[in-house]
């Protein structure tokens, strides 16, 4: 710019001088016309020496009409404003750095347009001020650009959700602070690492979503992904509500994917709370249905097993009922040891169980409360030693209490495809045990009466 400007109008984009100019002027003209910003230049006297196509697009004045004019007065600026505008622009010639101003310029059709300008001085070969160049754009376009930049900076600094940009190889290239905390690393240490190094389970679903975005574009709605993270404290299971964006270069003639944007929020607590609420509603409904069914049973033991049949749905695979007989427990009802089936009275019955000391059922009787247990390695041996079905891996024993007396124990068993019993499961088992105990108590009273 400085070299072309110092040579005066010989290399300007004027209609007469342009054809005679050398290759340097042609290259300069091509560069200026290819710019996205409007640009004009003034020599030291304030005469316009350069005017590119973007300036023509914004104001409607062609280079032939603009180059050679002594400033903006009377055509691109109202005469009343011309002196002030010209003075503020030319002041950049002697000042260091850039000057930013906003002016109302006139379009060729008479309309006004508010522009934001950045002007800076141009030095000649001798180092003395030789003119000014001025880049300008419509204020609303500039504000849109600034908003986009501000949004990008806010997303990668202060956003309350995770933002990750990945390249075509699905490796993170930018990670904001929130995402870094969620993934358990630093913003720079996560860059370039395969997602499989960060996520132990669920990475296939995430990578599949990102690959779909790269190939087909963003999905129409957010997706909820369950993942298990590798952390210094061990593995953590999280649910992320995720949205995806395809990133394409705005500078290419055809859209060229630069990668994908992944935005997510941790909704684990919300999902767990919803699951727990659904579970509670289902179990409450099962207890209600069991009570109605038990009220129609003439035999109290049939009512007791009816409670257990309803309780097993979605809760456990097996149920066993042991009642106190002297100093031992006797099995009176059980579900089949093989395939799932209803809980039925044990044929013959009254055979004492040889439970070893420390058996969970005996612990429940001693504590007058619930006891949970799970197998380690060798679950088949573990179950056989406790006289439970061979597929049992997790157990929950709830004591049967009625009229201030301990009547026995109900044991719920889960196989390996279910999770271990937790504290909320114990509360549910105790609710079932209260109803079963009342039915067993009634059965014993009737048996004594007879």
C-alpha positions as CSV (number, residue, x, y, z in Angstrom):
1,X,0.0,0.0,0.0
2,X,2.7,2.5,1.0
3,X,4.6,2.1,-2.2
4,X,1.6,2.4,-4.5
5,X,0.3,5.4,-2.7
6,X,3.6,7.2,-2.7
7,X,3.7,7.1,-6.5
8,X,0.6,9.2,-6.6
9,X,-2.3,8.5,-9.0
10,X,-0.1,6.7,-11.6
11,X,-1.0,3.4,-10.1
12,X,-4.5,4.3,-8.9
13,X,-7.6,2.5,-10.1
14,X,-8.7,5.2,-12.4
15,X,-10.2,4.6,-15.8
16,X,-7.4,6.1,-17.8
17,X,-4.3,5.2,-15.8
18,X,-5.3,1.6,-15.1
19,X,-4.6,0.1,-18.6
20,X,-1.1,1.7,-18.8
21,X,-0.1,0.5,-15.4
22,X,2.4,-2.3,-14.9
23,X,2.0,-5.8,-13.5
24,X,2.3,-4.4,-9.9
25,X,-0.7,-2.2,-10.3
26,X,-2.7,-5.0,-11.8
27,X,-1.9,-7.2,-8.9
28,X,-2.8,-4.5,-6.4
29,X,-6.1,-3.9,-8.2
30,X,-6.9,-7.6,-8.1
31,X,-6.0,-7.8,-4.4
32,X,-8.1,-4.7,-3.5
33,X,-11.1,-5.9,-5.5
34,X,-11.0,-9.3,-3.8
35,X,-11.2,-7.9,-0.3
36,X,-14.3,-8.5,1.8
37,X,-14.0,-5.0,3.3
38,X,-14.5,-1.7,1.5
39,X,-11.3,0.2,1.1
40,X,-10.3,3.6,-0.2
41,X,-7.1,5.6,0.0
42,X,-6.2,9.3,0.0
43,X,-3.0,11.0,-0.9
44,X,-1.4,13.7,1.3
45,X,-3.7,16.3,-0.3
46,X,-6.9,14.3,0.5
47,X,-7.5,13.2,-3.1
48,X,-8.9,9.7,-3.5
49,X,-6.4,7.3,-5.1
50,X,-7.9,3.8,-4.5
51,X,-11.5,2.5,-4.5
52,X,-12.3,-1.2,-4.5
53,X,-15.4,-3.2,-5.5
54,X,-16.7,-3.6,-1.9
55,X,-16.8,0.2,-1.6
56,X,-18.7,0.4,-4.8
57,X,-21.2,-2.2,-3.5
58,X,-21.8,-0.3,-0.3
59,X,-22.1,3.2,-1.7
60,X,-22.9,2.6,-5.4
61,X,-20.1,4.8,-6.7
62,X,-17.7,3.1,-9.1
63,X,-13.9,3.4,-9.0
64,X,-14.1,5.6,-12.2
65,X,-16.4,7.9,-10.4
66,X,-14.5,8.0,-7.1
67,X,-10.8,8.0,-7.9
68,X,-9.4,11.5,-8.4
69,X,-12.1,13.3,-6.3
70,X,-10.9,15.7,-3.6
71,X,-12.4,13.9,-0.6
72,X,-16.0,13.0,0.0
73,X,-17.5,16.5,0.0
74,X,-20.7,16.9,-2.0
75,X,-21.0,13.3,-3.2
76,X,-20.3,10.7,-0.5
77,X,-20.8,13.0,2.5
78,X,-23.2,15.9,3.0
79,X,-21.4,19.3,2.5
80,X,-22.3,20.3,6.1
81,X,-20.4,17.2,7.4
82,X,-17.6,17.1,4.8
83,X,-15.0,19.2,6.7
84,X,-15.4,17.3,9.9
85,X,-15.3,13.9,8.2
86,X,-12.3,14.7,6.0
87,X,-10.5,16.2,9.0
88,X,-11.0,13.1,11.2
89,X,-9.9,10.8,8.3
90,X,-6.8,12.8,7.4
91,X,-5.8,13.1,11.1
92,X,-4.7,9.5,10.9
93,X,-1.9,10.4,8.5
94,X,0.2,12.0,11.3
95,X,-1.0,9.8,14.2
96,X,0.4,6.3,15.2
97,X,-1.8,3.2,14.9
98,X,-5.4,3.1,13.6
99,X,-8.3,5.4,14.2
100,X,-11.8,4.1,14.4
101,X,-14.8,6.4,13.5
102,X,-18.4,6.1,12.6
103,X,-19.8,8.3,9.8
104,X,-23.0,8.6,7.8
105,X,-22.0,8.4,4.1
106,X,-24.2,9.0,1.1
107,X,-25.1,6.4,-1.4
108,X,-25.2,7.2,-5.1
109,X,-29.0,6.8,-5.0
110,X,-29.3,9.4,-2.3
111,X,-29.7,7.1,0.7
112,X,-27.6,7.3,3.8
113,X,-25.6,4.4,5.3
114,X,-23.8,4.4,8.7
115,X,-20.3,3.0,8.3
116,X,-17.6,2.2,10.8
117,X,-14.1,3.1,9.5
118,X,-10.6,2.2,10.4
119,X,-8.0,4.6,9.0
120,X,-4.3,4.6,9.3
121,X,-1.4,6.8,7.8
122,X,0.7,5.7,4.9
123,X,4.4,6.5,4.7
124,X,6.3,7.2,1.6
125,X,9.7,5.8,0.6
126,X,11.4,8.7,2.4
127,X,9.4,7.9,5.6
128,X,7.3,11.0,5.5
129,X,3.5,10.9,5.6
130,X,2.1,10.2,2.1
131,X,-1.6,9.7,2.7
132,X,-4.2,7.7,4.4
133,X,-6.0,4.4,3.8
134,X,-9.4,3.8,5.1
135,X,-11.3,0.4,5.4
136,X,-15.0,0.6,6.2
137,X,-18.1,-1.5,6.4
138,X,-21.7,-1.0,7.3
139,X,-22.2,-0.7,11.0
140,X,-24.7,-3.5,11.2
141,X,-22.4,-5.9,9.4
142,X,-19.5,-4.9,11.7
143,X,-21.7,-5.4,14.7
144,X,-22.8,-8.8,13.4
145,X,-19.1,-9.7,13.1
146,X,-18.3,-8.4,16.5
147,X,-21.2,-10.3,18.0
148,X,-20.0,-13.5,16.3
149,X,-16.5,-13.0,17.7
150,X,-17.9,-12.2,21.1
151,X,-20.2,-15.2,21.1
152,X,-17.3,-17.5,20.2
153,X,-15.1,-16.1,23.0
154,X,-18.0,-16.4,25.5
155,X,-18.7,-20.0,24.5
156,X,-15.0,-20.9,25.0
157,X,-14.6,-19.0,28.2
158,X,-17.8,-18.5,30.3
159,X,-20.4,-20.8,28.9
160,X,-22.4,-22.9,31.4
161,X,-22.4,-25.9,29.1
162,X,-19.6,-27.8,27.4
163,X,-18.3,-26.8,24.0
164,X,-15.9,-29.0,22.0
165,X,-14.7,-28.6,18.4
166,X,-13.4,-31.8,16.8
167,X,-11.6,-32.2,13.5
168,X,-12.3,-34.7,10.7
169,X,-10.5,-37.4,12.7
170,X,-12.8,-36.8,15.7
171,X,-10.0,-35.4,17.9
172,X,-10.7,-32.3,20.0
173,X,-9.2,-29.1,18.6
174,X,-10.8,-26.6,21.0
175,X,-12.3,-27.3,24.4
176,X,-13.9,-24.7,26.6
177,X,-13.5,-24.6,30.4
178,X,-16.8,-26.3,31.2
179,X,-16.1,-29.2,28.9
180,X,-12.6,-29.6,30.2
181,X,-14.0,-30.0,33.7
182,X,-16.7,-32.4,32.6
183,X,-14.1,-34.6,30.7
184,X,-11.7,-34.5,33.6
185,X,-8.8,-32.8,32.0
186,X,-7.2,-29.4,31.1
187,X,-8.2,-27.3,28.1
188,X,-4.8,-28.0,26.4
189,X,-4.1,-31.5,27.6
190,X,-7.3,-32.8,26.0
191,X,-6.4,-31.4,22.5
192,X,-5.6,-34.0,19.9
193,X,-6.4,-37.0,22.1
194,X,-8.8,-39.7,20.8
195,X,-12.2,-39.5,22.6
196,X,-11.7,-43.2,23.5
197,X,-8.9,-42.2,25.9
198,X,-11.4,-40.1,27.9
199,X,-14.5,-42.1,27.7
200,X,-14.5,-45.8,28.8
201,X,-18.1,-46.6,27.7
202,X,-20.4,-44.9,25.3
203,X,-17.7,-43.5,23.0
204,X,-19.1,-45.4,20.0
205,X,-22.4,-43.5,20.3
206,X,-20.7,-40.2,20.5
207,X,-18.3,-40.8,17.6
208,X,-21.2,-42.2,15.6
209,X,-23.1,-38.9,16.1
210,X,-20.1,-36.8,15.2
211,X,-19.4,-38.9,12.0
212,X,-23.0,-38.4,11.0
213,X,-22.7,-34.6,11.5
214,X,-19.6,-34.5,9.3
215,X,-21.2,-36.5,6.6
216,X,-24.9,-35.4,6.7
217,X,-25.1,-32.3,8.8
218,X,-26.6,-31.5,12.3
219,X,-29.4,-33.7,13.6
220,X,-32.8,-31.9,14.1
221,X,-32.9,-32.3,17.9
222,X,-30.5,-32.8,20.9
223,X,-29.6,-36.3,21.9
224,X,-29.0,-37.8,25.3
225,X,-25.9,-39.8,25.6
226,X,-24.9,-42.0,28.5
227,X,-21.1,-42.3,28.9
228,X,-18.7,-43.7,31.5
229,X,-15.7,-41.4,32.0
230,X,-12.2,-42.4,33.1
231,X,-11.1,-40.3,36.0
232,X,-8.4,-40.3,38.6
233,X,-11.0,-41.3,41.2
234,X,-12.3,-44.2,39.0
235,X,-15.1,-44.4,36.5
236,X,-18.1,-42.1,36.5
237,X,-21.3,-42.6,34.6
238,X,-22.8,-39.4,33.2
239,X,-25.7,-38.4,30.9
240,X,-25.0,-35.6,28.5
241,X,-27.8,-33.8,26.6
242,X,-25.9,-33.1,23.4
243,X,-26.3,-30.9,20.3
244,X,-24.1,-31.0,17.2
245,X,-23.2,-28.6,14.5
246,X,-21.3,-29.1,11.2
247,X,-18.5,-26.6,10.7
248,X,-17.9,-25.5,7.1
249,X,-15.3,-23.0,5.8
250,X,-16.9,-19.7,4.8
251,X,-14.0,-19.0,2.5
252,X,-14.4,-22.1,0.2
253,X,-16.5,-22.0,-3.0
254,X,-18.2,-25.2,-1.9
255,X,-18.9,-26.1,1.7
256,X,-15.8,-27.9,3.1
257,X,-16.3,-29.5,6.5
258,X,-13.7,-28.2,9.0
259,X,-15.0,-30.5,11.7
260,X,-18.0,-30.7,14.1
261,X,-19.1,-28.7,17.1
262,X,-20.4,-30.6,20.1
263,X,-22.3,-28.7,22.8
264,X,-23.5,-30.6,25.9
265,X,-25.0,-30.2,29.3
266,X,-24.7,-32.7,32.2
267,X,-28.3,-33.9,33.0
268,X,-27.3,-36.9,35.0
269,X,-29.0,-35.8,38.2
270,X,-32.1,-34.8,36.3
271,X,-32.3,-38.2,34.5
272,X,-31.6,-40.2,37.6
273,X,-34.3,-38.3,39.4
274,X,-36.8,-38.9,36.6
275,X,-35.9,-42.6,36.6
276,X,-36.3,-42.8,40.3
277,X,-39.7,-41.1,40.1
278,X,-40.8,-43.6,37.4
279,X,-39.6,-46.5,39.5
280,X,-41.5,-45.2,42.5
281,X,-44.7,-44.8,40.5
282,X,-44.4,-48.3,39.1
283,X,-43.7,-49.9,42.5
284,X,-46.5,-48.0,44.1
285,X,-48.8,-49.2,41.4
286,X,-47.6,-52.8,41.8
287,X,-48.3,-52.6,45.6
288,X,-51.7,-51.3,44.9
289,X,-52.5,-54.1,42.4
290,X,-51.0,-56.7,44.8
291,X,-53.2,-55.5,47.7
292,X,-56.4,-55.7,45.5
293,X,-55.4,-59.2,44.3
294,X,-54.5,-60.4,47.9
295,X,-57.9,-59.2,49.2
296,X,-59.6,-61.7,46.9
297,X,-57.6,-64.7,48.2
298,X,-59.3,-67.0,50.7
299,X,-56.0,-68.6,51.7
300,X,-53.6,-66.2,53.5
301,X,-50.5,-67.9,52.1
302,X,-51.9,-67.5,48.6
303,X,-52.2,-63.8,49.4
304,X,-48.6,-63.7,50.7
305,X,-47.3,-65.3,47.4
306,X,-49.5,-62.9,45.4
307,X,-47.7,-60.0,47.0
308,X,-44.4,-61.5,45.9
309,X,-45.5,-62.1,42.4
310,X,-46.4,-58.5,41.9
311,X,-43.2,-57.3,43.7
312,X,-40.9,-59.4,41.5
313,X,-41.9,-57.5,38.3
314,X,-38.9,-55.4,37.3
315,X,-37.4,-55.9,40.8
316,X,-35.8,-59.3,41.2
317,X,-35.6,-62.8,39.6
318,X,-36.4,-65.0,42.6
319,X,-38.2,-64.7,45.9
320,X,-38.0,-67.1,48.9
321,X,-40.0,-67.1,52.1
322,X,-38.5,-68.7,55.2
323,X,-40.4,-68.7,58.5
324,X,-39.1,-69.2,62.0
325,X,-39.6,-72.7,63.4
326,X,-37.9,-72.9,66.8
327,X,-34.3,-71.9,66.4
328,X,-34.2,-72.5,62.6
329,X,-35.8,-71.2,59.5
330,X,-38.1,-73.3,57.3
331,X,-38.7,-72.7,53.6
332,X,-42.5,-72.3,53.0
333,X,-42.7,-70.6,49.5
334,X,-40.3,-70.0,46.6
335,X,-40.2,-69.2,42.9
336,X,-38.8,-71.9,40.6
337,X,-35.0,-72.3,40.7
338,X,-34.8,-72.5,36.9
339,X,-37.0,-70.4,34.6
340,X,-39.0,-67.5,36.0
341,X,-42.4,-68.5,37.5
342,X,-44.9,-67.6,40.2
343,X,-44.1,-67.9,43.9
344,X,-45.7,-71.1,45.2
345,X,-45.8,-72.9,48.5
346,X,-43.1,-75.5,48.9
347,X,-44.4,-79.1,48.5
348,X,-44.0,-81.0,51.8
349,X,-42.4,-78.0,53.6
350,X,-41.4,-78.0,57.2
351,X,-37.8,-79.0,56.4
352,X,-35.4,-76.9,58.4
353,X,-32.8,-75.0,56.4
354,X,-29.1,-75.6,57.2
355,X,-28.1,-72.0,56.9
356,X,-24.5,-71.5,58.0
357,X,-23.6,-68.9,60.6
358,X,-23.4,-65.4,59.0
359,X,-26.0,-66.3,56.4
360,X,-27.8,-63.1,55.2
361,X,-31.2,-64.4,56.2
362,X,-30.0,-65.1,59.7
363,X,-28.4,-61.7,59.8
364,X,-31.7,-60.1,58.9
365,X,-33.5,-62.0,61.7
366,X,-30.8,-61.0,64.2
367,X,-30.8,-57.3,63.2
368,X,-34.6,-57.2,62.7
369,X,-33.8,-55.3,59.5
370,X,-32.7,-55.7,55.8
371,X,-29.4,-57.2,54.7
372,X,-27.9,-56.8,51.2
373,X,-25.2,-59.1,49.8
374,X,-23.5,-59.7,46.4
375,X,-21.3,-62.5,45.1
376,X,-17.7,-61.9,44.1
377,X,-15.9,-64.4,41.9
378,X,-17.5,-67.8,41.5
379,X,-21.1,-66.8,42.0
380,X,-22.4,-70.3,41.4
381,X,-20.5,-71.6,44.5
382,X,-21.6,-68.5,46.4
383,X,-25.3,-69.2,45.7
384,X,-25.0,-72.9,46.4
385,X,-23.4,-72.4,49.8
386,X,-26.4,-70.2,50.7
387,X,-29.0,-72.7,49.3
388,X,-30.1,-70.2,46.7
389,X,-30.7,-70.8,42.9
390,X,-27.4,-71.1,41.0
391,X,-27.9,-67.9,38.9
392,X,-28.2,-65.7,42.0
393,X,-25.6,-62.9,42.2
394,X,-27.3,-60.3,44.4
395,X,-29.5,-60.9,47.4
396,X,-31.7,-58.7,49.6
397,X,-33.2,-60.2,52.8
398,X,-36.1,-58.4,54.6
399,X,-37.4,-59.5,57.9
400,X,-41.0,-60.5,58.3
401,X,-42.5,-58.7,61.4
402,X,-46.1,-58.7,62.6
403,X,-47.6,-57.9,66.0
404,X,-44.2,-57.2,67.4
405,X,-42.9,-60.7,66.5
406,X,-40.3,-61.9,63.9
407,X,-42.0,-64.4,61.7
408,X,-39.3,-65.1,59.2
409,X,-37.4,-63.6,56.2
410,X,-38.3,-62.9,52.6
411,X,-35.3,-63.1,50.3
412,X,-35.1,-61.4,46.8
413,X,-32.5,-62.6,44.4
414,X,-31.1,-61.1,41.2
415,X,-29.0,-62.7,38.5
416,X,-26.0,-61.2,36.8
417,X,-27.9,-59.2,34.2
418,X,-29.3,-56.9,37.0
419,X,-27.5,-54.4,39.1
420,X,-26.9,-54.9,42.8
421,X,-29.6,-54.0,45.3
422,X,-29.4,-50.4,46.6
423,X,-30.9,-48.6,49.6
424,X,-34.1,-47.6,47.8
425,X,-34.6,-51.3,46.9
426,X,-34.3,-52.2,50.5
427,X,-37.1,-49.7,51.4
428,X,-39.3,-51.3,48.7
429,X,-38.6,-54.8,49.9
430,X,-39.5,-53.8,53.5
431,X,-42.8,-52.4,52.2
432,X,-43.5,-55.8,50.6
433,X,-42.3,-57.7,53.6
434,X,-44.8,-55.9,55.9
435,X,-47.7,-57.1,53.7
436,X,-46.3,-60.6,53.4
437,X,-45.8,-60.8,57.1
438,X,-49.4,-59.9,57.8
439,X,-50.6,-62.6,55.5
440,X,-48.2,-65.2,57.0
441,X,-49.3,-64.2,60.5
442,X,-52.9,-64.7,59.6
443,X,-52.1,-68.1,58.0
444,X,-50.4,-69.2,61.2
445,X,-53.3,-68.0,63.4
446,X,-55.8,-69.9,61.2
447,X,-53.7,-73.0,61.3
448,X,-53.5,-72.9,65.1
449,X,-57.2,-72.4,65.3
450,X,-57.9,-75.3,63.1
